[in-house]
Amino acid sequence: MKCKSADIISLLDAMAAEAGYKLLNANYPLIHEKMKEWRGKKSFFAEEYLYKKVLLRARNAEDKGGGILILKDEYVEIIAEYAGFESYSDFLQQKVRTISPMLENCEGKWYSYVRCNSGDMFVLISPVQIYQQKKQMCVEMKGPSRTFKGELRIEGSCIHTLVESGEGKSIHIVLKIGISKHPRVLQGIFSGMSSGGDPIAGRELFVRQPIGIDSLEPKKIKISSLLNSPDEEERMIGIYFSDMPGNILKGGPASTFELSDLKKK
């Protein structure tokens, strides 16, 4: 594999950071041991190869104004995977990738609000954290029993994410952001599958939480409690979610999966 010396040095930096060390000569035995543990004690290349054949050659090439190194594909891919990338190609793509300022403006902690889809007069509140990781804006949503993770993207004047729990459960969220530099409230919709296995969609509300707040926990609050709250903002949220038909959309009943299903209510 042909690799630019500067790219290899950047990749080794990421490798060292993943191991918890700085990219120093003295740390290479420690980094190599961490990588062996990660591979299940399987010896995939010698410590000397990692140091002498990769780092030293890359640094020598850089000292001479940069150059191309010929390295074994398998070894480069192992280093990239250990550093947290899907592949060396993925590393190169992320290296030149930039994050939209609109996405950076969303960084922080939020509460997600949706109305309970069962018809009960409740609002479900889930903590959401948006943060940067390897030139991506990541989303982490904590539910009562699952944690959903995904990448935040921007399209036009909306941000969107597909968050997945890794247990066959996923939620697609789209929110209008416009050109706001530091939005406090974002409105949009979610779509996914209900616990009963039916397609479902509805209103989604993100409300930013104060900087410095330590922990947020999932909550379930009666809409009546929100409507009667002494806090004006809570009353506004209660009004927003009080109308069931305006907040939840479900697919019609299906049994034959023919046009005759459309007659059912």
C-alpha positions in Angstrom: 0.0 0.0 0.0 1.3 3.5 -0.9 0.8 6.0 1.9 1.9 9.5 2.4 4.3 9.9 5.3 2.3 12.8 6.8 -0.8 10.6 6.8 1.0 7.7 8.5 2.3 10.0 11.2 -1.3 11.3 11.8 -2.6 7.7 11.9 0.1 6.7 14.4 -0.8 9.7 16.6 -4.4 8.5 16.6 -3.2 5.0 17.5 -1.1 6.2 20.4 -4.0 8.4 21.7 -6.3 5.3 21.6 -3.8 3.4 23.7 -3.6 6.3 26.1 -0.1 7.4 25.4 1.8 10.1 23.5 3.6 9.3 20.3 7.0 8.9 21.9 9.7 6.3 21.2 9.7 5.1 24.8 6.0 4.4 24.6 6.1 2.0 21.7 6.5 -1.2 23.8 3.5 -0.1 25.9 1.4 0.8 22.8 2.3 -2.5 21.2 1.2 -4.4 24.3 -2.1 -2.6 24.3 -2.6 -3.6 20.7 -1.8 -7.2 21.4 -4.4 -7.2 24.2 -6.9 -5.7 21.8 -6.2 -8.5 19.3 -6.6 -11.2 22.0 -2.8 -11.7 22.6 -2.5 -12.5 18.9 0.9 -11.4 17.6 0.2 -9.7 14.2 3.5 -7.8 13.8 6.6 -7.2 15.8 7.1 -4.2 17.9 10.2 -3.4 15.9 8.2 -3.2 12.7 5.8 -0.7 14.2 8.6 1.5 15.3 11.5 1.0 12.8 9.6 0.2 9.6 6.7 2.6 10.1 7.4 5.6 12.4 11.1 6.1 11.6 10.6 5.8 7.9 7.7 8.2 8.0 9.6 10.7 10.0 12.7 10.4 7.8 10.5 11.0 4.7 9.0 14.1 6.4 12.4 15.5 7.2 13.2 15.3 3.5 10.1 17.2 2.5 7.5 14.4 2.6 7.2 11.3 0.5 5.5 8.0 -0.1 5.9 4.9 2.0 5.2 1.3 0.8 3.6 -0.6 3.7 1.8 -3.9 4.1 -1.9 -3.4 3.5 -2.9 -5.7 6.4 -0.7 -3.9 8.9 -2.0 -0.4 7.9 -5.6 -1.6 8.2 -4.9 -3.1 11.7 -3.5 0.2 12.9 -6.4 2.2 11.4 -8.9 -0.2 13.0 -7.2 0.0 16.4 -7.3 3.8 16.2 -11.1 3.7 15.8 -11.6 3.9 12.1 -13.4 1.5 9.8 -10.4 1.3 7.5 -7.4 3.3 6.3 -9.6 4.8 3.6 -12.1 5.9 6.3 -9.2 7.5 8.2 -8.2 9.5 5.1 -11.7 10.7 4.5 -12.2 11.9 8.1 -8.8 13.5 8.1 -9.9 16.1 5.5 -13.5 16.2 6.7 -14.8 19.4 8.2 -17.8 19.9 10.5 -20.5 22.4 9.5 -20.7 25.4 12.0 -24.4 24.7 12.1 -23.7 21.3 13.5 -21.1 22.6 16.0 -23.8 25.0 17.3 -25.8 22.0 18.4 -23.1 20.7 20.7 -24.2 20.3 24.3 -26.8 18.6 26.4 -30.5 18.5 25.5 -33.8 17.0 26.6 -35.9 15.3 23.9 -39.7 15.5 24.3 -42.2 13.2 22.6 -45.8 12.4 23.4 -46.5 8.8 24.6 -47.9 7.0 21.6 -50.2 4.7 23.5 -52.8 7.4 24.0 -51.9 8.0 27.6 -51.6 11.7 28.6 -47.8 11.6 29.2 -44.7 13.2 27.7 -41.6 11.1 27.5 -38.4 13.0 28.2 -35.0 11.6 27.2 -31.5 13.1 27.8 -29.6 13.8 24.6 -25.9 14.6 24.3 -24.4 16.0 21.1 -20.6 16.0 20.9 -17.7 16.0 18.5 -15.7 12.8 18.0 -13.1 12.3 15.2 -14.5 15.1 13.0 -18.1 13.9 13.5 -21.0 15.3 15.5 -22.3 12.4 17.5 -25.7 12.0 19.1 -26.4 9.9 22.2 -29.9 9.5 23.5 -30.6 7.7 26.8 -34.0 6.0 27.2 -35.3 4.0 30.2 -33.8 0.8 29.0 -31.7 1.6 25.9 -29.1 4.0 24.8 -29.3 5.1 21.2 -26.3 6.4 19.2 -25.8 8.0 15.8 -24.2 10.7 13.8 -25.8 14.2 13.4 -25.9 15.5 9.8 -27.2 18.6 8.1 -29.3 18.9 5.0 -30.7 22.3 3.9 -32.1 24.0 6.9 -32.6 20.8 8.9 -30.4 18.5 11.0 -31.1 14.8 11.1 -29.8 11.6 12.7 -30.6 7.9 12.7 -29.9 6.8 16.2 -29.6 3.0 16.9 -29.6 1.0 20.1 -27.8 -2.0 18.7 -30.7 -4.2 19.7 -32.7 -3.9 16.5 -34.3 -0.6 17.6 -33.7 2.7 15.8 -35.2 6.2 15.6 -34.9 8.7 12.8 -35.1 12.4 13.9 -35.3 15.5 11.7 -35.2 19.0 13.3 -35.5 22.4 11.8 -32.4 24.6 12.6 -32.6 27.4 10.1 -29.6 29.8 10.5 -29.7 30.0 14.3 -26.2 30.3 15.8 -27.1 28.9 19.2 -30.6 27.4 19.1 -32.2 26.7 22.5 -35.3 24.9 21.1 -35.5 22.7 18.0 -38.8 21.4 16.6 -39.2 18.5 14.2 -40.4 15.0 13.9 -39.3 11.4 14.7 -40.1 8.2 13.0 -39.5 4.6 13.9 -41.3 1.4 15.1 -43.5 1.1 18.1 -43.0 -1.6 20.8 -45.9 -3.4 19.1 -44.0 -3.5 15.8 -46.0 -0.8 14.0 -44.6 2.2 12.0 -45.0 5.4 14.0 -44.1 9.1 13.7 -44.7 12.2 15.7 -43.6 15.6 16.9 -40.1 15.8 18.4 -38.9 18.6 20.6 -35.3 19.3 21.7 -34.7 21.8 24.5 -31.1 22.7 25.4 -30.1 22.3 29.0 -27.8 24.7 30.9 -24.0 24.5 30.5 -22.3 22.7 33.4 -25.2 20.4 34.3 -23.8 17.0 35.3 -26.4 14.3 34.6 -29.8 14.1 33.0 -32.2 11.2 33.5 -35.1 9.9 31.4 -38.5 11.0 32.8 -42.2 10.5 32.1 -44.4 13.4 33.1 -48.2 13.7 32.9 -49.4 16.4 30.5 -51.7 17.6 33.2 -48.7 18.2 35.4 -47.1 20.3 32.7 -50.2 22.3 32.0 -50.6 23.1 35.7 -47.0 23.8 36.4 -46.0 27.1 37.9 -43.2 27.2 35.3 -44.3 29.0 32.1 -41.9 27.0 29.9 -43.3 23.7 31.2 -46.9 24.9 30.5 -45.9 25.8 27.0 -44.5 22.3 26.4 -47.7 20.8 27.9 -49.9 22.8 25.5 -47.6 21.8 22.6 -48.2 18.1 23.3 -51.8 18.2 24.6 -53.4 17.3 21.3 -53.0 13.6 20.5 -53.9 13.7 16.7 -51.5 16.5 16.1 -48.6 14.8 17.8 -48.7 11.1 16.9 -49.1 9.5 13.4 -49.6 5.8 13.0 -50.0 3.6 10.0 -53.5 2.1 9.4 -54.3 -1.5 10.5 -52.9 -4.1 8.1 -53.9 -7.8 7.9 -54.2 -8.7 4.2 -51.6 -6.2 2.9 -54.0 -5.4 0.0 -56.0 -2.3 -0.8 -58.9 -3.7 1.3 -56.8 -2.8 4.4 -57.5 0.9 3.6 -61.2 0.4 4.5 -60.3 -0.4 8.1 -60.2 2.3 10.7 
